């Protein structure tokens, strides 16, 4: 999911939420598998265990400035789902990532 921001304050707040979530995942044992950076964006892909979700990958993208035409931040998850409980955990984590990216409860 992506979230377009309109002001530098919104961008700073979104980046702060995303970076805090990334640090929280790292403390929980996730590992960084990829980092890509450009003049305007930074993207992290982390892997780890979350409940019953297998092969979980969390993608988080921040934007460094409003100078771009459409500044946005983004996040997403990808996992193997083996049963109903894993499906429910996936939905809960998706809502959490969405809330972190947008700053709005889902």
Secondary structure, DSSP 8 states (H G I E B T S, - for coil): -EEE--SHHHHHHHHHHHHHHHHHHHHTT-EEEEEEE-SSEEEEEEEEEETTEEEEEEEEEEE--TTSTT-EEEEEEEEE--SHHHHHHHHHHHHHHHHHHHSS--
